[in-house]
Amino acid sequence: MKTTAERTFSAIFIVPQLCVIAFMALAVSPPAKADVTAFGQELSIPKNTASGTVVTRHYITPSQVCGRSKCTIISLLAFPNGGANTSNSTIITTNVSGISTRLLINGRAYGTSNPGVVFTQPIEVQLLSDGRENKGGSLAGANADPSYFRLTTDEAGYNFQIFLKGTITPIDGTCSVPSQTVKLPKTVLQLLDRIGSTAGTQSFQIQVNNCPKGYNRIGYTLEPAGGVIANSPGVLPLAGGSTASGIQIRVENAQGTPATLNTSIRLSEYNKAEGGSFVIPMQASYIRTDTVAKPGTVNGALTVFMDYR
C-alpha cells in the first residue's frame, strides 16, 4: 500500500587459406521442469488498503518459464483460491480474504485463455487488495496441487505452474507524512555560471510519523510532479508559478548526493517490534540546467509515497 504527502519547493531566483570447419550436431534436451513459487515470505499489509492497490510483485523470467529467452504462451489456466476450478477473470481471488492475485504478460493481465502471446521480458505476478476484509492467513491454495496459474508454451513441452506462498498479516494503521513547503534562499545568477553548477542549498526533513508496529518493511518513494527528467538525477521539473528559465531545483540527500526518484527506499530506522516516528534528512538547491538562463521564481514539487510490507 502507498500513502502520499506533497512537498513543494519555491524560491525567488535573482538574477586465403582454405579452412574447412566441421560441425557436429547434438540433440537438444528440453529444459528441466521448474515451477515457481511466488512471494514465500511474511507480508504485512495495512487493513485499510484501498481496493485495487498492488501490495507486492514477483517477477518470472522467460528462461524460468520455457528455458529460452523468448516464450510463446498458447494456453493459460487461472485457479481462484488455488483450487480446482478455473476462471477467465483477470483478477483471481486467493484463499486469504481481502487479497487477490493477477498475472501480467507484457503488462497485460490474463485469466484462463489461449492468448498466443510472445514475451521476452519477465512476467509479473501481483498481490492486490480486492475490497474484502483483510483477515490474514496463508496464501497456500486450497487444492491438493494448489497452483494459481498454469502456463503451456510452444517451447517447453510441459505445463509451467505458479504457486503462491506466504503469510498475510493485517496491520491496523499506517504512517503519516505531513505536507510542507521548503523555501530556498535568494541567490544571484553569477553563482550559477555553468550547466550543473548549484547554489542556495536549503536543508529540510521529511517527517514520517506514528508508524505502527508489525510491518516487515516500510519504504518511501520520491515522485516528482511532472515526472523524472532523463539524465538529470534529483532534478524537479519546473512547477506552476515559475518565471525563471534554465534554472531548476535539485533534491539531494543530506550529503548532497542527488536524491533517488521513483524508487522505493527502505526506511532503515523502522523497527518492526517498536514502530515510531522518524525523520529523513534532505536538502535542496538551485541547479543550472541550460546555457541560457533567466532570473525569476523557481518552483518544483514532489510527492512522498509510503509503502508497507
VENVEN-V580829 format. One record per residue. PHI is phi in whole degrees, -180 to 180 (* if undefined). PSI is psi in whole degrees, 0 to 359 (* if undefined). Layout:
# VENVEN-V580829
phi:PHI psi:PSI
phi:PHI psi:PSI
This chain:
# VENVEN-V580829
phi:* psi:151
phi:-124 psi:140
phi:-119 psi:159
phi:-129 psi:158
phi:-150 psi:150
phi:-101 psi:139
phi:-121 psi:128
phi:-118 psi:148
phi:-126 psi:132
phi:-141 psi:150
phi:-162 psi:155
phi:-101 psi:117
phi:-102 psi:120
phi:-94 psi:140
phi:63 psi:*
phi:* psi:53
phi:-116 psi:131
phi:-70 psi:134
phi:-130 psi:129
phi:-107 psi:125
phi:-114 psi:125
phi:-100 psi:140
phi:-118 psi:138
phi:-111 psi:128
phi:-92 psi:132
phi:-114 psi:147
phi:-67 psi:137
phi:-100 psi:121
phi:-82 psi:149
phi:-67 psi:156
phi:-65 psi:151
phi:-67 psi:140
phi:-67 psi:130
phi:-148 psi:91
phi:-67 psi:167
phi:-123 psi:137
phi:-106 psi:118
phi:-88 psi:146
phi:73 psi:264
phi:78 psi:24
phi:-142 psi:175
phi:-76 psi:129
phi:-120 psi:116
phi:-97 psi:126
phi:-130 psi:135
phi:-60 psi:138
phi:-62 psi:328
phi:-93 psi:22
phi:-61 psi:130
phi:-65 psi:144
phi:-58 psi:134
phi:93 psi:352
phi:-73 psi:128
phi:-79 psi:122
phi:-98 psi:337
phi:-166 psi:161
phi:-134 psi:151
phi:-136 psi:134
phi:-112 psi:141
phi:-128 psi:124
phi:-79 psi:158
phi:-56 psi:320
phi:-63 psi:329
phi:-70 psi:327
phi:-79 psi:311
phi:-130 psi:1
phi:79 psi:12
phi:-136 psi:174
phi:-83 psi:348
phi:-137 psi:130
phi:-123 psi:151
phi:-121 psi:113
phi:-85 psi:115
phi:-99 psi:339
phi:-149 psi:141
phi:-137 psi:128
phi:-115 psi:134
phi:-120 psi:131
phi:-119 psi:102
phi:-56 psi:138
phi:61 psi:18
phi:60 psi:33
phi:-97 psi:204
phi:-97 psi:341
phi:-96 psi:150
phi:-102 psi:166
phi:-145 psi:143
phi:-92 psi:5
phi:-67 psi:147
phi:-83 psi:350
phi:-118 psi:121
phi:-112 psi:124
phi:-68 psi:147
phi:-101 psi:175
phi:-84 psi:12
phi:-104 psi:117
phi:-56 psi:132
phi:94 psi:350
phi:-122 psi:127
phi:-120 psi:173
phi:-131 psi:159
phi:-149 psi:140
phi:-113 psi:123
phi:-114 psi:131
phi:-121 psi:123
phi:54 psi:35
phi:83 psi:359
phi:-110 psi:138
phi:-85 psi:142
phi:-131 psi:141
phi:-105 psi:200
phi:-58 psi:123
phi:-172 psi:176
phi:-119 psi:77
phi:-73 psi:331
phi:58 psi:38
phi:-100 psi:139
phi:-103 psi:137
phi:-141 psi:146
phi:-121 psi:350
phi:-104 psi:160
phi:-57 psi:143
phi:-86 psi:161
phi:-125 psi:130
phi:-107 psi:128
phi:-116 psi:150
phi:-109 psi:136
phi:-142 psi:153
phi:-73 psi:139
phi:-119 psi:10
phi:94 psi:342
phi:-73 psi:161
phi:-65 psi:129
phi:-80 psi:107
phi:-102 psi:356
phi:75 psi:175
phi:132 psi:187
phi:-90 psi:142
phi:-80 psi:347
phi:-52 psi:132
phi:-67 psi:170
phi:-88 psi:346
phi:-88 psi:168
phi:-66 psi:330
phi:-120 psi:78
phi:-82 psi:56
phi:-80 psi:152
phi:-97 psi:332
phi:-137 psi:143
phi:-134 psi:120
phi:-114 psi:136
phi:-114 psi:130
phi:-117 psi:160
phi:-66 psi:332
phi:-91 psi:322
phi:-87 psi:326
phi:79 psi:18
phi:-151 psi:167
phi:-86 psi:119
phi:-89 psi:125
phi:-110 psi:145
phi:-118 psi:117
phi:-101 psi:154
phi:-113 psi:139
phi:-144 psi:148
phi:139 psi:164
phi:-114 psi:127
phi:-93 psi:126
phi:-118 psi:115
phi:-77 psi:138
phi:-119 psi:136
phi:-79 psi:117
phi:93 psi:167
phi:-139 psi:174
phi:-73 psi:161
phi:-119 psi:141
phi:-129 psi:104
phi:-71 psi:147
phi:-73 psi:157
phi:-158 psi:161
phi:-115 psi:129
phi:-106 psi:123
phi:-105 psi:122
phi:-84 psi:152
phi:-74 psi:161
phi:-66 psi:147
phi:-144 psi:180
phi:-123 psi:154
phi:-62 psi:328
phi:-61 psi:334
phi:-76 psi:345
phi:-115 psi:73
phi:-90 psi:354
phi:-153 psi:161
phi:-60 psi:130
phi:96 psi:347
phi:-73 psi:148
phi:-127 psi:160
phi:-163 psi:168
phi:67 psi:42
phi:-67 psi:136
phi:-131 psi:123
phi:-79 psi:149
phi:-156 psi:173
phi:-131 psi:139
phi:-89 psi:122
phi:-96 psi:127
phi:-120 psi:109
phi:-111 psi:149
phi:55 psi:47
phi:-74 psi:126
phi:-74 psi:162
phi:-72 psi:160
phi:111 psi:339
phi:-75 psi:144
phi:-77 psi:329
phi:-154 psi:139
phi:-121 psi:133
phi:-128 psi:164
phi:-134 psi:146
phi:-126 psi:132
phi:-98 psi:114
phi:-116 psi:113
phi:-73 psi:138
phi:-66 psi:124
phi:100 psi:352
phi:95 psi:168
phi:-78 psi:137
phi:-92 psi:123
phi:-60 psi:139
phi:59 psi:26
phi:-136 psi:75
phi:-57 psi:130
phi:76 psi:356
phi:-86 psi:134
phi:-94 psi:140
phi:-61 psi:151
phi:-64 psi:132
phi:-99 psi:172
phi:-54 psi:143
phi:92 psi:355
phi:-77 psi:134
phi:-116 psi:347
phi:-79 psi:163
phi:-140 psi:153
phi:76 psi:359
phi:-130 psi:132
phi:-134 psi:184
phi:-111 psi:133
phi:-112 psi:131
phi:-96 psi:136
phi:-135 psi:164
phi:-79 psi:181
phi:-64 psi:339
phi:-91 psi:0
phi:91 psi:7
phi:-82 psi:135
phi:-52 psi:137
phi:-66 psi:146
phi:-81 psi:123
phi:-108 psi:151
phi:58 psi:27
phi:-137 psi:132
phi:-68 psi:130
phi:-115 psi:131
phi:-67 psi:134
phi:-81 psi:90
phi:-65 psi:334
phi:-76 psi:344
phi:-68 psi:133
phi:-118 psi:123
phi:-56 psi:325
phi:-81 psi:346
phi:-122 psi:325
phi:67 psi:206
phi:124 psi:190
phi:-117 psi:149
phi:-144 psi:160
phi:-126 psi:144
phi:-114 psi:106
phi:-71 psi:131
phi:-138 psi:175
phi:-151 psi:163
phi:-138 psi:152
phi:-151 psi:161
phi:-72 psi:147
phi:-140 psi:135
phi:-81 psi:131
phi:-122 psi:2
phi:-148 psi:156
phi:-68 psi:331
phi:-106 psi:125
phi:-130 psi:144
phi:-126 psi:132
phi:-68 psi:160
phi:156 psi:201
phi:-89 psi:136
phi:-119 psi:119
phi:-124 psi:148
phi:-154 psi:165
phi:-151 psi:152
phi:-144 psi:157
phi:-110 psi:138
phi:-100 psi:116
phi:-101 psi:131
phi:-103 psi:137
phi:-127 psi:152
phi:-133 psi:140
phi:-136 psi:*
